[in-house]
Amino acid sequence: MPVRPTYPGVYVEEIPSGVRPVAAVATSTAAFIGTFRKGLLNEAVQLLSMADFEREYGGLDRNSEASYAVQQFFLNGGSEAWVVRVANDGSANGAAASVAEFTLNSVIGGSFGVVHAIAGRRIRGEAAENPGSWGRSLRLEVDHNSSNPEGTFNLVVKEVRVEGTKTIVVQSETFNGLTMEPNRPNNALEVVNQGSRLIQLDRAPPLPANLGSPAERPAPTGTISGPLAPPGFPIPTTNLDVSLSFGGAAPVAPTFPVTLRVLESNTFAQWAQNFQTALRDAGASTAVDPQFRPYLSGATVSIIGDDLTPTNPRRFVIKAGFGAQPYDPSAELRFASGDSALFGLAVPDSVGPQQFVPMSGADGDVIDAGGNYIVPASVFEGNPAAKTGIHALEDVDIFNVLAIPDAPRLGANDLFSIYTEATAYVERRRAMLLIDIPDNINQIDQMQTWMADNDGLRHPNAAVYFPRTYIPDPLNLNRLRGHAASGTIAGLWARTDAQRGVWKAPAGTDARLRGVDSLTRLMTDLENGVLNPLGINCLRNFPIYSNICWGARTLEGADALASDWKYVPVRRTTLFIEESLYRGTKWVVFEPNDEPLWAQIRLNVGSFMQDLFRKGAFQGSTPRDAYFVRCDGTTTTQTDIDNGIVNIEVGFAPLKPAEFVILKISQIARQAGA
C-alpha cells in the first residue's frame, strides 16, 4: 500500500508489476469409469502408477475391461489417471455388492471393548465403504504385547492372496499401542480410521454412559487360556492332546500328543517358552501329516495379563504357525486331556481358538454367463446431485480424456445411453471422450453399420478407433485377450503430449501401440480409405513399425460434415487454450473495467500465446500470422462496462496434420543435341 511520509528520509514502496502469468493446464490426465473387484464406490481416486491401481482396485480382473484399460494407459505413457468404481446398486439382476465386516469381542465378554470393523477407508474426512468379495481376504490380528502399557493392544491388518498353494500377503498395516479409552491420542477408532486404507472401526454397541476405566480391549487372536494360577516350580511332566480344526468343524484326525517334561521354569516367561518348544517338537514329528506340520512347528506361545489386576489375569495365548501352503484362515488349535486344565486350556475356560479374524459377509458384483459384471447403465450415468457414476468426477479439478471401457458389454441401447451422457459431460468439462466399440465389430461393413446406427454420438469432443486390439493376459498364462482400445489410445495421447505437445497428432509411425500384440483385423489401405472419411480412426500394422495408430479425427471429422473440429489435435489444442485462459484470467473478476485492466489482460494472455507460438503450436512464421489477442474499447463497449462485462478475443491458426501426402513426379524431357 502507498507509504505516507511523516519524517525526513528515504521510503521504499513496492509496486505490483501487473504481470499475472497464465499457467498451462494439464492435457493428458485420464479418467476411467468402470467395474473393479475392489475400491470405493462412486469416488474419484487419483492414481499415478499401476502400483497405485493394484493397491486401490486390486489390479487386473478378468471380468473388468476397465482394469486392462488402466494397465494399457500406464503402459503406453500415461502418468496420471482418476478412476471411479461403479457396482450394482440392486436395481439390476442380483443383489448390490456388500461390504466385509467383523466384530472383535472383548477378552472377558464385556461390552466396552467390542469393536466393529468394515472394509473401507477414509476420504475427505468421511468413512467410505469398500464393498466386494475381496474383503474376505482381509485378516485381523490382535495381540496384547507385554511391553505395551496396561489396557492397550496392537492391531495388524493384512490383505492376502492365494496363488496356487501359496498364501501371499499383498499389503499389511500395523497399529501399536491402541486403547479403547475415549479422548486419548492413541484411541483405536481415531488412529485406525485415520491411518488405514483397508478397514474402518466403530464401537458396537455404542459407548455406554457409565464407562469404567480402563476400557476393555479386544481379545487377542489365537487360542486363549483361562486365568492361570501361579504354578509350582518346577512343572511336573504333563501331557496334552492338541487337535487341529478348521472352521469349527470336527478336529482333523489324529490328535497330536504334546509332552511338557520336567523343566526348570522359574518365571511365567520360561513356562511359555517351554510350552512353545513342546508344541514345535510335536509338529516336527514324522507322525504328523506334512500338510499340518507348519501349524505346530511354527506355533508361538506368549503370556498376557498379570496378577495385580483382577480384571486382567495371566493367560496363555497360543498361535498356530503361518507357514502352511495354502494357509487355511479358519485354522484352530484346541487342547484336551486331563492335564489341559492345569494350563487353563480346558473347555469352557479357553476362548477364541481362531488364529486371526477373517473379515466375512461380503459379496461382489454378480457376474453373468459371459464373465461380465451386471451393472445397469443408470449406474454408469450416475446422478449429478449425488455425484455418482460419471458425475463422481465433479470432485476432480481437471481431467482431459474420459474412457468407459465396460460400456460396450452392456448392449447397443445401454452403450448409446451411457456415451450420450458422457458426451454431454465432457463437453462441459472441456475434455475428450474415447468411445469403444463392441467386441463383435471386426469387419469393415460391421463398423460402417455400427457407425451409422450411432451417428447420434458424433461430437467434436469424441473419437472412435477401429479395430479392437489383442493384448497378452497375465491372468490367463499370457494368452491373447481381445480388448477395447480406449486405454491404449489415452496412454498414446499422453505420450505424444509429453514428447511433442498437444498440437501434435497422436498418430503416425511414431504412435506405436505398446503392449499390443496384434489387432483383431489387419486392414489394407483401401479399407482404411473406406472408414477414414467417416471420421473413424484406424489402427494399422506395418512391417517394422508394428501396430500403430493411423488416424487422428474426431467424430465430427467425417468429410461430409466439413467441421472446423475435424482433427483431434486441433480440438484438443483449443480445449487446452480455453481451459488455461479460463483459469488464468480469474484474477480479472472485480477489477476496474478500463484501459489499464485491458492492457494487463493483453500483456498476460499475449505472453501465454507467444510462448505457445515459440513451441511451434501454431501456423505462421510470425506472431501476427499465428495468433491475436484483443481486449480494448472495440471489444468491450460502454454498455458492456455498465453491465460489468469485459470481452477478450483470442484467435490462433491451428496446426493441422498432414493427413494426405501428395507426391508429384514428372519426367524431364531431354532436349535434342543436349
C-alpha positions, 0 to 999 in steps of 0.5 A: 500500500502507498507509504505516507511520509511523516519524517525526513528520509528515504521510503521504499514502496513496492509496486505490483508489476501487473504481470499475472502469468497464465499457467498451462493446464494439464492435457493428458490426465485420464479418467476411467469409469468402470467395474473393479473387484475392489475400491470405493464406490462412486469416488474419484481416486487419483492414481499415478502408477499401476502400483497405485491401481493394484493397491486401490482396485486390486489390479487386473480382473478378468471380468473388468475391461476397465482394469486392462484399460488402466494397465494399457494407459500406464503402459503406453505413457500415461502418468496420471489417471482418476478412476471411479468404481461403479457396482450394482446398486440392486436395481439390476439382476442380483443383489448390490455388492456388500461390504466385509465386516467383523466384530472383535469381542472383548477378552472377558465378554464385556461390552466396552471393548467390542469393536466393529470393523468394515472394509473401507477407508477414509476420504475427505474426512468421511468413512467410505465403504469398500464393498466386494468379495475381496474383503474376505481376504482381509485378516485381523490380528490382535495381540496384547504385547507385554511391553505395551502399557496396561489396557492397550493392544496392537492391531495388524491388518493384512490383505492376502492372496492365494496363488496356487498353494501359496498364501501371499500377503499383498499389503499389511498395516500395523497399529501399536499401542491402541486403547479403547479409552475415549479422548486419548491420542492413541484411541483405536477408532481415531488412529485406525480410521485415520491411518488405514486404507483397508478397514474402518472401526466403530464401537458396537454397541455404542459407548455406554454412559457409565464407562469404567476405566480402563476400557476393555480391549479386544481379545487377542487372536489365537487360542486363549487360556483361562486365568492361570494360577501361579504354578509350582516350580518346577512343572511336573511332566504333563501331557496334552492332546492338541487337535487341529480344526478348521472352521469349527468343524470336527478336529482333523484326525489324529490328535497330536500328543504334546509332552511338557517334561520336567523343566526348570521354569522359574518365571511365567516367561520360561513356562511359555517358552517351554510350552512353545518348544513342546508344541514345535517338537510335536509338529516336527514329528514324522507322525504328523501329516506334512500338510499340518506340520507348519501349524505346530512347528511354527506355533508361538506361545506368549503370556498376557495379563498379570496378577495385580489386576483382577480384571486382567489375569495371566493367560496363555495365548497360543498361535498356530504357525503361518507357514502352511501352503495354502494357509487355511484362515479358519485354522484352530488349535484346541487342547484336551486331556486331563492335564489341559486344565492345569494350563487353563486350556480346558473347555469352557475356560479357553476362548477364541481358538481362531488364529486371526479374524477373517473379515466375512459377509461380503459379496461382489458384483454378480457376474453373468454367463459371459464373465461380465459384471451386471451393472445397469447403465443408470449406474454408469450415468450416475446422478449429478446431485449425488455425484455418482457414476460419471458425475463422481468426477465433479470432485476432480479439478481437471481431467482431459480424456474420459474412457468407459471401457465396460460400456460396450458389454452392456448392449447397443441401447445401454452403450448409446445411453451411457456415451450420450451422457458422457458426451454431454459431460465432457463437453462441459468439462472441456475434455475428450471422450474415447468411445469403444466399440463392441467386441463383435465389430471386426469387419469393415461393413460391421463398423460402417453399420455400427457407425451409422446406427450411432451417428447420434454420438458424433461430437467434436469432443469424441473419437472412435478407433477401429479395430479392437486390439489383442493384448497378452493376459497375465491372468490367463498364462499370457494368452491373447485377450481381445480388448477395447482400445480406449486405454491404449489410445489415452496412454498414446495421447499422453505420450505424444503430449509429453514428447511433442505437445498437444498440437501434435497428432497422436498418430503416425509411425511414431504412435506405436501401440505398446503392449499390443500384440496384434489387432483383431483385423489387419486392414489394407489401405483401401479399407482404411480409405473406406472408414477414414472419411467417416471420421473413424480412426484406424489402427494399422500394422506395418512391417517394422513399425508394428501396430500403430495408430493411423488416424487422428479425427474426431467424430465430427471429422467425417468429410461430409460434415466439413467441421472446423473440429475435424482433427483431434489435435486441433480440438484438443489444442483449443480445449487446452487454450480455453481451459488455461485462459479460463483459469488464468484470467480469474484474477480479472473478476472485480477489477476496474473495467478500463484501459489499464485492466485491458492492457494487463489482460493483453500483456498476460494472455499475449505472453501465454500465446507467444510462448505457445507460438515459440513451441511451434503450436501454431501456423505462421512464421510470425506472431501476427500470422499465428495468433491475436489477442484483443481486449480494448474499447472495440471489444468491450463497449460502454454498455458492456462496462455498465453491465460489468462485462469485459470481452477478450478475443483470442484467435490462433491458426491451428496446426493441422496434420498432414493427413494426405501426402501428395507426391508429384513426379514428372519426367524431364524431357531431354532436349535434342543435341543436349 
